[in-house]
């Protein structure tokens, strides 16, 4: 047996949690993710966008949304750009860990659309138009996981 998810959207509900920090990048991730969801059939009433201060805060809100039972998947979008201090490692690492823990503890797909870049050029490259946009990638990942989970055996 081989199981695969698809990018088909019918009545699935998605919450997108987006960081306001580095908003000139995260707004492009959000636009890409929303466009991908709409292109694959998502209805506007099944999309909720929640803004948080930064990437560190994504996991708490994603977990609360996942626990609500209102969404089939959560899409986390953020951007952490390396600076001159170790702050980058803490924020990027804890953001990833928290998002993963939220998904594992709730059983709801929570995709990781957080760009971690060494510089602004890398961040711009990963938030461009089309397939280079990590928001698109995170949205399609969430859709695929929702559909794959529906195919898995219950026990």
N, C-alpha and C positions, 0 to 999 in steps of 0.2 A: 504494500500500500504506500502511496505517496500523497502527501497532503500539501497544498499550497494555498496561500491567501490570494485574493484578487484586489484590484483597485476599484471594484464596483461599489457604488454607494446607492443605497435605497433610502431607508429611513434612519440610518445611523446618526447619532448625535455626537458632536465634537465640541470640546472646549479648547480654546487656544489661550495659553497663558504666556504673555509676552512681557519681557523686561523693558522698562523705560530707559534704563542706563544704556548708553550708546544707541539711542533711538534712531539716529540717522541710518543705522544698520538694521536694527530690529524691526523698524517699520517696513523695510524691504522684505525681510523674512516673513512678516505677517502678510503682506500683500501677496507674496508668492504662495504661501500656504493656503490662503483663502481662495486664490485663483485655482489652485490645484483641486481643492475640495469641490468648488463649484463646477469645474470642468468635468469632474467624475460623478456629478449628480447630486451633490449636497444641496439641500433646501436651506434658504436663509434662516428659517425658524429653527433649524437644527444646529446652528452655529452660534457659539457664545465666545466673545473675546473678553479676557480679563487681563488688566494691566497691573504689574507689580513693579516695585522700585528697581530691583536688579536681579541678576541671575541667581544669586544666593537665595532669594525669596521664592523662586519658581517652585521648588519641591513642596513646600508647605501648602501652597494654594492648589497645586496639582493634586496632592493627596486629598485635601478637603473636597475638591470637585469630584474626584474618583469615588470617594466614599458616599457622595450624595445620591448615587444611583441614577442620576439624571443623564449621564454621558456614557457612550460606548468607548470613547478614548479621549485622552488628553494629549495635547501637542504643546510642548514647552519650547519657547523661542527666546534666545538671548545671545549676547555677544560679550566675550571677555577678551580684552586685548592686553597682551603682556606689557608691563611697565618696568620701572627700574627697581621695584621692590618685590618681595615674595608674595604679595597680595594676590597676584594672578593665580598662583598655584593653589592657594586656599579657596578662592572663589570658584575656580574651574573644577577643582577636585570635589569640593563639597556639593556643588551644584549637581555634578554627575552622580555622586553617591546618593544624594537625597532623592533625586528623580528616580533612580533605580530602586531604592528602598520603597518609595511610594508605590511604584508599579508592582513590586513583589508582594507588598503587604496588602494591597487591595485586589490584585488579580485583574486590574483594568490596564489596558495598554497605555503607557505614557511614553511618548516618543521624545527623543533628545535632539532638539534642533538648536543647540547652543553652539555657536561658533567660538572656538578658542584659537586665537590668532596671535602671531608674534608681532604683527604690525597692522596698520590701517589698510595697506594694500591687500594683504591676505583677507582681511575681513570684507573688503569691498568685492573681491573676487568670489567669495563664498555667498554673497548676498545679491548677485547679479540677476539678470533675466534668464528664465528658463531653468534647465536642469542644473546649472551651477548654483542655484539658489537653495541653500540648506533648509529653508522653510518649506519649499516644495517637497524635498526629500523627506523631511519629518512628517509632513501631512500624509504622503503616500505610504510611508511606513506604518503610521497609525491605522490607516484604512486597511492595509494588508493584514495587520495583526488582528483587527476586529474580525475580519472575514475568516482568518485562519482559526481563531479561537472558536468560532461557531462550528467548525468542522471537527474539532478535537472530541474524542470520546469523553463522556462525563466522568467515568471512573477508570 
